[in-house]
Amino acid sequence: MNTSEETYFKIGQHVSTKVAPKVKMIVRKYFAKIYYCTFADDPEKKELALFEREIIH
C-alpha cells in the first residue's frame, strides 16, 4: 500500500462543506480517499467523513 498519496487538503487545514459553507471544519485524518473532519467550533461533536468533492476551502 502506498502511504505517500498526494491529497488536495492537508491534515489540520480549515475547510467547509459545499452544503454548509458557513460551518468551519478541520481535516483530522485522510484515509482510503476519505477526509475525516471535526467541527472547528464544537470539537466534541461527531466528526464527518467526506469525499474530496464535498469539501471547499
N, C-alpha and C positions, 0 to 999 in steps of 0.2 A: 504494500500500500504506500502510495506517495503522500507523505505528510507535508510537503512543501508546496501545496496547491495555492496558487495565487487567488486572493479574494478581493472583491471590489471594496468592501467595507472592512475596516480593521477592528480588532478587539479593543474596546474602550471608546470607540468613536460614537459620538452623539448622532442619532438618526431619528426619523419619523416614519410612520407607515403612510401609504398612499390614501387609505380610507380615513385616517385621523391625523392629518399633518400637524395639528397643533399639540399633539401629545408627544413629548420628547422621550426618547428611549436610548439606552446604551447597549451596544453589542457586547455581550458577555462571552459568547463562545461561537465558534463556527465548526460544524461537523457534518459530514455527508451532504454537503451543499445546502445546509440549513443554518440560518443565523438564529441564535438564541439571545433574545433581547429582554432586558429588565426595564421597568419604568423608572425614569430619572427622578420623578417627584415622589414615588412610592416604591422603594426597592423591595418591600415586603410583599407586594402584590405578585401574583403568579406571573411568571415570565411568558413571553410569546415565542413560538417557533415560526420563523418567517423565511420565505424564499427571497432571493435577491430582487426579483421583480416586484415584490410587495413593499420594498423599502425605498425611501428617498432621503436625501441629505437634510 
